[in-house]
Amino acid sequence: MKWTDTRQIAIALADSRPDVDPRYVRFTDLMQWVMALEGFNDDPKHCGEKILEAIQMAWIEEVE
């Protein structure tokens, strides 16, 4: 997975952290959790606020 795979990342986060409400996740935590996902392999320097926002929104949609 890469940073731009927002839907795939959101699904993986929903599966790996079912007890977390994505509406209240700090971006610093979100970035660490994404980088820790199995199958994630991208440079942290390619991540920015817009990407984290997109991941968070996709995660919110996934759990609703």
N, CA, C and O of each residue as an XYZ file, in Angstrom:
256
protein
N       0.834     -1.182      0.000
C       0.000      0.000      0.000
C       0.878      1.244      0.000
O       1.987      1.259      0.534
N       0.343      2.269     -0.613
C       0.990      3.580     -0.643
C       0.050      4.592      0.014
O      -1.114      4.287      0.272
N       0.554      5.787      0.282
C      -0.253      6.824      0.931
C      -1.518      7.130      0.131
O      -2.543      7.489      0.711
N      -1.456      6.996     -1.167
C      -2.604      7.336     -2.007
C      -3.679      6.252     -2.038
O      -4.745      6.468     -2.616
N      -3.430      5.109     -1.439
C      -4.418      4.019     -1.379
C      -5.370      4.238     -0.204
O      -5.482      3.389      0.681
N      -6.052      5.380     -0.204
C      -6.827      5.788      0.972
C      -7.922      4.789      1.346
O      -8.111      4.495      2.526
N      -8.637      4.271      0.362
C      -9.729      3.337      0.673
C      -9.174      2.050      1.287
O      -9.706      1.554      2.280
N      -8.123      1.522      0.705
C      -7.509      0.294      1.209
C      -6.954      0.515      2.625
O      -7.088     -0.352      3.488
N      -6.341      1.659      2.853
C      -5.824      1.992      4.183
C      -6.965      2.101      5.178
O      -6.869      1.593      6.296
N      -8.048      2.762      4.778
C      -9.202      2.923      5.672
C      -9.788      1.574      6.077
O     -10.142      1.372      7.239
N      -9.888      0.667      5.141
C     -10.408     -0.676      5.441
C      -9.479     -1.388      6.424
O      -9.937     -2.009      7.384
N      -8.181     -1.294      6.181
C      -7.211     -1.944      7.066
C      -7.258     -1.339      8.473
O      -7.153     -2.060      9.464
N      -7.413     -0.034      8.555
C      -7.497      0.611      9.874
C      -8.785      0.211     10.597
O      -8.766     -0.045     11.801
N      -9.878      0.158      9.882
C     -11.151     -0.248     10.487
C     -11.064     -1.672     11.023
O     -11.617     -1.982     12.078
N     -10.366     -2.535     10.289
C     -10.203     -3.931     10.721
C      -9.242     -4.052     11.899
O      -9.477     -4.838     12.816
N      -8.166     -3.279     11.876
C      -7.134     -3.436     12.907
C      -7.416     -2.631     14.169
O      -6.856     -2.919     15.227
N      -8.273     -1.630     14.066
C      -8.571     -0.782     15.228
C     -10.080     -0.548     15.347
O     -10.549      0.585     15.233
N     -10.833     -1.625     15.575
C     -12.297     -1.499     15.614
C     -12.814     -0.684     16.799
O     -13.949     -0.209     16.770
N     -12.004     -0.520     17.829
C     -12.435      0.219     19.019
C     -12.133      1.716     18.933
O     -12.426      2.455     19.873
N     -11.555      2.172     17.823
C     -11.163      3.572     17.674
C     -12.212      4.311     16.843
O     -12.638      3.825     15.796
N     -12.622      5.486     17.315
C     -13.506      6.354     16.550
C     -12.629      7.267     15.701
O     -11.947      8.136     16.244
N     -12.631      7.089     14.384
C     -11.716      7.842     13.531
C     -11.947      9.355     13.546
O     -11.072     10.115     13.131
N     -13.104      9.796     14.017
C     -13.363     11.239     14.069
C     -12.469     11.951     15.078
O     -12.282     13.165     14.993
N     -11.915     11.204     16.031
C     -11.147     11.820     17.111
C      -9.671     11.429     17.103
O      -8.983     11.585     18.112
N      -9.188     10.929     15.986
C      -7.795     10.490     15.882
C      -6.911     11.678     15.518
O      -7.222     12.442     14.604
N      -5.817     11.821     16.237
C      -4.834     12.861     15.900
C      -4.046     12.400     14.681
O      -3.789     11.208     14.509
N      -3.667     13.351     13.840
C      -2.928     13.006     12.628
C      -1.587     12.361     12.939
O      -1.119     11.518     12.174
N      -0.963     12.740     14.041
C       0.317     12.112     14.394
C       0.110     10.623     14.664
O       0.918      9.795     14.243
N      -0.970     10.284     15.365
C      -1.281      8.872     15.612
C      -1.660      8.164     14.316
O      -1.208      7.051     14.049
N      -2.487      8.817     13.521
C      -2.939      8.217     12.268
C      -1.755      7.868     11.377
O      -1.705      6.780     10.804
N      -0.824      8.770     11.263
C       0.352      8.520     10.426
C       1.131      7.303     10.925
O       1.550      6.467     10.124
N       1.325      7.199     12.228
C       2.045      6.048     12.796
C       1.285      4.750     12.571
O       1.884      3.727     12.239
N      -0.027      4.785     12.750
C      -0.839      3.577     12.569
C      -0.809      3.109     11.121
O      -0.733      1.911     10.850
N      -0.869      4.061     10.190
C      -0.820      3.691      8.773
C       0.524      3.046      8.454
O       0.574      2.004      7.800
N       1.603      3.655      8.910
C       2.930      3.107      8.613
C       3.137      1.736      9.244
O       3.974      0.965      8.775
N       2.386      1.416     10.303
C       2.515      0.123     10.971
C       1.645     -0.961     10.328
O       1.761     -2.133     10.686
N       0.781     -0.587      9.392
C      -0.092     -1.577      8.764
C       0.711     -2.588      7.958
O       1.687     -2.247      7.289
N       0.277     -3.832      8.039
C       0.903     -4.873      7.234
C       0.645     -4.571      5.759
O      -0.489     -4.304      5.361
N       1.672     -4.614      4.979
C       1.538     -4.349      3.559
C       1.753     -2.899      3.177
O       1.781     -2.572      1.991
N       1.906     -2.024      4.160
C       2.166     -0.618      3.844
C       3.657     -0.432      3.608
O       4.488     -0.853      4.412
N       3.978      0.206      2.489
C       5.380      0.400      2.141
C       5.518      1.684      1.331
O       5.562      1.650      0.102
N       5.585      2.807      2.021
C       5.765      4.083      1.346
C       6.598      5.000      2.232
O       6.710      4.790      3.440
N       7.162      5.992      1.628
C       8.035      6.939      2.319
C       7.198      7.897      3.170
O       6.254      8.499      2.659
N       7.523      8.048      4.448
C       6.788      8.995      5.294
C       6.832     10.421      4.754
O       5.946     11.221      5.054
N       7.831     10.743      3.976
C       7.951     12.086      3.414
C       6.880     12.359      2.356
O       6.637     13.513      2.005
N       6.244     11.311      1.850
C       5.190     11.475      0.852
C       3.838     11.749      1.498
O       2.840     11.931      0.801
N       3.803     11.778      2.801
C       2.556     11.988      3.534
C       2.423     13.462      3.911
O       3.395     14.120      4.281
N       1.194     13.956      3.805
C       0.906     15.322      4.212
C      -0.479     15.398      4.823
O      -1.196     14.402      4.914
N      -0.835     16.597      5.239
C      -2.121     16.791      5.908
C      -3.297     16.402      5.011
O      -4.261     15.805      5.491
N      -3.234     16.728      3.728
C      -4.338     16.395      2.821
C      -4.514     14.881      2.691
O      -5.641     14.390      2.634
N      -3.430     14.160      2.645
C      -3.511     12.695      2.553
C      -4.100     12.129      3.835
O      -4.959     11.249      3.787
N      -3.650     12.624      4.979
C      -4.181     12.141      6.256
C      -5.660     12.468      6.386
O      -6.426     11.656      6.906
N      -6.076     13.640      5.923
C      -7.498     13.997      5.942
C      -8.302     13.033      5.073
O      -9.382     12.593      5.467
N      -7.778     12.706      3.894
C      -8.474     11.785      2.994
C      -8.592     10.394      3.616
O      -9.633      9.747      3.507
N      -7.530      9.943      4.262
C      -7.560      8.643      4.938
C      -8.584      8.665      6.070
O      -9.369      7.729      6.225
N      -8.571      9.730      6.852
C      -9.510      9.841      7.966
C     -10.958      9.846      7.473
O     -11.809      9.171      8.053
N     -11.238     10.588      6.428
C     -12.608     10.643      5.880
C     -13.038      9.272      5.337
O     -14.178      8.852      5.531
N     -12.127      8.592      4.665
C     -12.450      7.259      4.148
C     -12.695      6.284      5.298
O     -13.570      5.422      5.205
N     -11.936      6.413      6.370
C     -12.105      5.552      7.537
C     -13.461      5.819      8.181
O     -14.168      4.884      8.557
N     -13.822      7.085      8.307
C     -15.128      7.430      8.882
C     -16.247      6.807      8.036
O     -17.186      6.223      8.579
N     -16.146      6.931      6.716
C     -17.151      6.333      5.824
C     -17.183      4.821      5.988
O     -18.254      4.215      5.950
N     -16.034      4.218      6.166
C     -15.939      2.762      6.294
C     -16.671      2.250      7.537
O     -17.331      1.212      7.483
N     -16.560      2.962      8.641
C     -17.157      2.476      9.887
C     -18.640      2.852     10.013
O     -19.340      2.313     10.871
N     -19.114      3.755      9.181
C     -20.532      4.146      9.261
C     -21.445      3.212      8.517
O     -22.659      3.419      8.500
